[in-house]
Amino acid sequence: MAAAEITAPPLKPYPVIPILEVGAMANSKPYVANAAMQQALGFPGELVEGWHDKAIAKLGDLLQNYRGLKVYLDACVHCGACTDKCHYFLGTGDPKNMPVARQDLLRKVYRRYFTWAGKWFPKLVGAEDLSKEVLDDWYSYFNQCSECRRCSVFCPYGIDTAEITMAAKEIMDSIGLGSKYTNEIIGKVHKVGNNLGLPGPALLDTLQSLEEDLKEETGLDIRLPLDEKGAAVMLITPSADFFAEPHVYSLMGYAKVFHAAGIPWTLSTHASEAGNFGLFIGNYGQMQKIAMRVREAALDLGARRLVVGECGHAWRVAYSFWNTLIGPFDFLDPDYPLPQHICELTYDLIQRGALTFDKSANDRYVVTFHDSCNVARASRMGGLPGGQFEIPRAIVRAVANKFVEMNPEAIREKTFCCGGGGGLLSDELLDLRVKGALPRMEALQAVVDTDGVNFMATICAICKAQFSKVLPYYKFNMSMVGGVHQLVSNAIRLGPK
């Protein structure tokens, strides 16, 4: 049977609450991880016998361990403030993609088994037994949440939908129902060190090839060092930077910045991945195991600074979790931020006059900037409120003459997700991803029409991959997206000042 043709929803001048289509996305779900993938992570290989009781027990453990989860499940008053804030609801019209409705898939089970009213008067309080039909809804609709947290910005009680989604995914993994895409990738990191499963010799060959490209472009010996002991900086970047376009152009930009500033640096085979999909499945044990590779590599190589490349959720994990997952970092140089984003490093060098640019090198572009969810709503930069918004934009303005902002209701802390985050960047979910991109595409189309924007910069590997795939569905050129350091790479001037 041929797959259904994927078509993008029509673009509108501004987001419009869609007509409800009950069950429109009920059949959208990722492939289930096979037994080998599950067992490699310590999860059951298939749906276990007695899965119902084990799922309820796991929910009880999570409620005991994470006080916030209970607060989020108890606090909702169904005010409706979040309903039209989700890009997947706006793009699909499926009412179960309203954040409150998606939360209620878990909330009704919580009420049934963990509240007095739900045990005795379930119908009065919206409580429901955990049936196989409910579990199927969990697997479908919790895998239609990118954990972007935009709805939380507008919730008067600050309910974090991402935490509820992560809890549901952790429960499902514990009973043998995990996503192939996320769990296979986590297994690759444990085995090889990166999401791609790229072994050390292949990584070295790739980096040497990029060095040749840089030599041909600049005439200079700009290095992409690997596993060099004693380098001051260890860069941890998403593995997409090693081979995929447009990601690789940002990696070349990082190399040029380090070269221009004379900063000794290295990549690591052992920690050749900034991404941490343990976050997406809500499993802190997996998060810690992945992150521990960074600590181990830094100690082995004698690095004194840790710098994170352009990856949204990687920066959230580094900024918000590294200190408790893999700290203390008493072996690092206390004079530098820990961790430090590559944008912070580049911005500091710009402020000190250590880098020289020819902005006209980017004159073919009218640039706008897409704020990535995990950077915008789960981190900071530069040690100041709003630094995660201002620093990337300051870099863009330093290297390009023409910069335009999108609709203020669709950027900064209100930014719309690219539609592919949260572990949903898989081919079987492409229809969801295309529809989920609708609000960002509408904001982009507006500045294309009014200002001639032809380049959308971002600092997230998933955003770059997602937009490269979905932009053509909306009649945009796929090369319209790229990294901030891609623009830096174009404009930086190397050699004597």
N, C-alpha and C positions, 0 to 999 in steps of 0.2 A: 504493500500500500504506500503510495507516494505521500511524502510529508506535505502538510498544508502550506500554501504560499504565505510568506510573512510580509505583511504590509504595515507601513507606519501610519499611525493616526494622523488626520489632517492637522496642520499647524494653525493655531488661532493667534490673534494679536496679543492675548493674555490668557492665563490659565482659567479654564471654565470647569465648574463642577460637572462631571459627566452624568449622563443618564445611567441609572443603575442597570447592570446586567448580571443578575444573580447566577452564580456558578460559571461565569465567563472564563475563569482561569482555574477551575477545579482540577483540570487534568494536567496543569503545568506543574511539573516536579522534576527534580534532578534524578539521574540514574542512581540506584541504590548501590552502595559499596559492596563488593564481593567479600567472601569470607576472609581471603588472604589480606585484603586491605584493612578490614576491621580488626582482625586478630593481631596484625602488626602494631596496632596502636593500643592493644590491650582490651579491645571491645569484643563482645560476642560476634561470631561470624554470621549469624542470621537472627531473625526475630526469635527470641528465646521462649521456651515454654514458661507459662506463668508470667508473661510479659506485663500483664495488667498490674499485678501486685508489686512487681519489681519497679515499674514506672512510678507508682504511687509512693513507694518507699524512697525512690530517688528524689522525687519532688519534696518529700519530707526532709531529706538530708539537705537539699539546697535551701529550703526555708529556714532551717536551723543554722546553716553556715553563713547565709547572706541575708542579713536583716533587711536590706534595701528591697529585695525581691518581694518579701511579704508586704512591705509598705506599698510598693507599686501595685500589687494585686488587690490590696484593700482600699486604696485611696480613690480610685476612679469613680466619678459621679455621673459619667456618660453625658458630659456637658456638650460634646460635639466639637470642641475647639480644634481637635486634631484631624477631623474626618477628611478635610480637603487639603491636608498638608503633605500627604504621601504621594510621591511621584508614581508609584505603581497603581494607586487608586485612580489618580488623574488620568493615567494612560490606559487603564483597563476597564474602569467602571464596575469592577467586581466589588460588592460591598464588604466582602471579607478581607479586602485589602485596605479598608479603613483601619488606621492604627488601633482604634478602640475595639473594633470587631476582631482583629487578629489577636489582640491581647486576650479578649474574652474566650478564645479557644482554650487557653490555659486557665484563665480566671474561673471559668465555670467548673472545671475539674477541681481546682483548688478549693472552691467553695463547697463542693460536694463532699470532699473527704477531710477538710481541715477547718471547717467552721461549724458552729453549733446549728445555725439556721439552715445551712446547706444539708446537714445530715438529717434534720427532722422535717424541714419544709423546703425541699429543693426547688420546686416550681415557683415558689414565691420569690426566691432570690437568684433565679437564673442559674442554679447549680445543675450539673449533669454528670452522669456516669462516664467514665473513660471507656468507651466502646471502640471496636475496630474502626468504625466509621469516623469517630472523633480523631483517632490516631492517624487515619489517612488524611484528614483535614490538617492536622498538625504538620505532617510531612510536606504537604502541598503548600500551605500558606505561610508557614514559618520559613520555608525556602523561597518565599516571595517577599522577604524583608531583607533589605541590604544593611540593616543595623546602622542607618545613617544618622538617626536621632533628630531629624528635622522636626518631627512631630513633638518631641520633648521640649523644643524651644517655645512652642505655642501652648503647651499644657499648663494650666494654672497651678497644677500640683507638682509639676516637674517629673511626671512619670516617664521613666526611661524604657521605651518600648524595646530597645536593643537588648537590655538585660533580660526581658521576658523572652524574647526570641532566643537568646543564647541559652537560657535555662531549658527551653523546650528542646533545643538541639542536643544539649547535654543529656537530657533524659532519653531521647531517642537513640543516641549513640550507645548509651548504657544497656539498652535492651536489644541491640543488634540492628538498628535501623539508621544507618549513616549515609551521608552523601558521598558518592564516588569521587566527585571532583575535589572536594575539600580533603577527604581522608586519604586519597591517593597522593595528593601533594604533600600532606604532612609526613606521610611515610617516606617520600623521596628526600625530604629535608633530613629526617633522622638517619637515612642510609647514606646519602651523598653530601648533603649540605646546602642544597638549594631546591627551589620548586620545580626546576626543569629536569632534575636528575642529571645535571651536567657534571661529569667527573673532572677531576683536577687536570689531567692532560688536555682534555678538550677545552677547558676554560683557559689554560695557558696558551694554547694555539690560537684561540679566539682573540685574546688580548694582544698577542704578538701581531696578528693580522691588523688589528685596529691601530697599533703603533705604526705599522707601515703606511696605513691610510693617513695618519696624522703627519708623518714625515713627508708624504707626497703633497699634502695640503699646505703645510707651513714651512717645510725645509728644515724643521727643527726636530731634535730627538726628544719628543714628548713621550714620557713613559707611562705605562699602565702596569705598575709593579704588582707581583703576586707573591705572597708569603715571604716578604723581606723583613728580616728581624732587625729591630732597632729603629724602624721608621716611627716618626713622631705620631702620625695619624694612621689609624686603621679605618678605612671606609667600608661601611656595610650598606650595600645598595641592592635594590631588587634585581633578581637574576635576569629579568627581561632586558635590563640595560646592557647585557652582554651580547645580545644578538638581534633583538627585534627593533624595527622602526616604528615610531620615531624615538624610542627609548635610548638607543645607542648614541644618538646625537647629544643627549644630556651627559652620558658618561664621558664622551669626548670633551664636553664642556668642563666637567669636573677636572679632568686631567690638565686641561689648559690653565685652569685657575690655580691648581697646585704648582704647576710649572712656573707660571708667572710670579707667584708669591714665594717661590723657593722653599716650599714646605715638603719635607720628606714624608711620603705616604705609601700605603700598601693596601691591597685587597687581600682577602684570606680565602683559601680553598675550603677550610673547615667551616667558616662562617660566610659562605658566598651567597647569602640570602638575607635581605632585610625584612621581607614579608614574614608574617607569623600567623598562619591560618588557625592556630590554636585559639586565637581571639574569636574568629568567626563561629567556631563550634562551642564556644563558651567553656572550654576546658582549660583551667589554669595549669593543670599538670602538663598538658601538651604545650601550652604557651611557655612554661618554664624550661622544658626540655629543649625546645627550639632556641629560646633566648640564651640558654646556657652555652651554646656553641660560640656565641659572641664573647662571653667572658673567657672561655677556654682559649680561644684564638688570640685574644688581646694579651693574655698572660704568656702564652707561648711565644708570641712575636715581640713582646716587650713594648707594645704600643702605649703611648701616653695620653692619647686623645681618641675618642670614638665619635665619628661623624657619620650621619645617616643620610643616604641619598634620597632622591625624589620618590617617595612612596608614602601614601597617606596613612594607611593603617599601621605600617611599620613605625612611623613617627609617633602615632598614638601609643603603641606598645612600648617604644623606647622612652617616651616622655612620661607616661603615666604608670608603667609597670616595671621597668627594668630595675629600679631601686629596690623593690621588694622581691622581684623574681630572681635576680642574679647579683644583687649588691652584697656587701659594700664595695665601693670602687676606690679604696684607699691607695691603690697602686697607680692611679691615673693622676695627671697634672691638675691640681686644684685651681689653677689660674684660668682654666677654660671651662665653658659650660659642659655639663654632663647630663644627658647626651647633647650633642650639637648637631643641628640640621645643616646640611650643605648650604642652604640659603642663608643661615646665620653667619657661616664662615665667609661666604662670598660678600654679603652685605657689610660685614666688619672690614673686610679688605677694601671695599669701595669707599667706606667712610674714612679710612686711613690713607686713601690715595695710592694704594698699592697696586691697583689695576688700572689699565688704560683701555678705553673703548673708542671705537668708531661707530657711532650710532647709525650712520648712514648705511652700514652693512645690512641693517634690517629695514631699510626704507621700502622694500617691496611688500612689507607687512603692515596692516592695520591690526593691532593686537588687542585682544580682550583677555580677561583672566577668569578661569573657572576655579573657585574655591573647592577643594576636596573635603568631603564630609569629616573625616577623622582628624584632619588638620584644623578645620574651622571650628568644630564643636567638641574637641577632646584634647586640645593641646594649646600651647603658646609658643612663641619664638621671641628671642631677644630679651627675655625677662621682663616684659611689659605687657599690660593688657592690650589685646588687639594686635600684638606683634605678628601673629600668624597671618594676619590680613595685610599689614602694612609692609613687612619686609619683602615678600615676593613681589609685590607691586613696585616697591622702590627699586628693586633689581631690574624689573622690566623697563621702568622709566629711564634707568641709567644706561640701558643698552638699545633702546628703541625710541624713535621720535614720535611715533603715533600709537597712542594707547587710549582705549575707550572702555568705560565700564558698562556692564549689562544692567538691567533693571535692578534697582537696589533691593527689591523684594525677592531677588533670586541669587544674591551673592552674600558674601561674608557669613555671619552666623545663620542667615536664612537660606544659604545656598541649597540648590537642588542637587541630589545625588546624580551621578552619571548614569545610574541604572544597572551597573554591573558589579557593585561592591558586595561585601558580606559573604563572599564565597559563591556568588551566582554567575560567575563569568564562564559559563559552560555553554556548549553549542546547543544542547537540548533545551536550554532556557532562552534561546535567542529571541523568540517571540515576546517573552516577558521583558527582556532587556531593551528591545526596540521600543516597546510601549512605555517602559519606565523612563526612557530618555526624553519623552515628549516635553516636559516642562523646561528642561535645559535647552532643547532645540528651539522652543518658542522664544526664549530669551535671546538665544544666539541669532535667530532669524531677524529679530527686531533691530539689533545693532548692525547686522549685515545690510539691512535695507536702509537704515538711516545714516550709517557712518562708513559703510564699505569694509567692515571687518572681514579679514580673510585668514586670521590665525588666532586660535584659542590656546593660550598657554595654561599649563597646569603642572602641579608637582606631585602627581600620583601615577604609579605604573598601571594600576587597574583602570583609572580614568583614561589614560592614553590608549590602552588596549580596547576598552569599551567603545570609546568615541571613534577609533579607527574602524571599528566594525559597523557601528550603527549610523555614522554620518551619511554614508551613501543612501541609506533608506530614506533619509530626509532631503535628498538631492544636494548634499554638500560634498565637497571633495574630502576624501579620507585623510589627506595630508594636511588638512586644516588644523589638526591638533598637534601639539608638541610640548616639550618641556621648557621651563624657564631657562635652564642651562643650555638648551639648544640655541636660544637667542643669545645667551652669554657667549657661547662658542662662536657664533657668527661675528660678533662685534669685538671680541677681545683682541687687543694688539700685543703681540709677543716680541721679545727681543728688547734691545735698549730703548729707553724712553726718549 
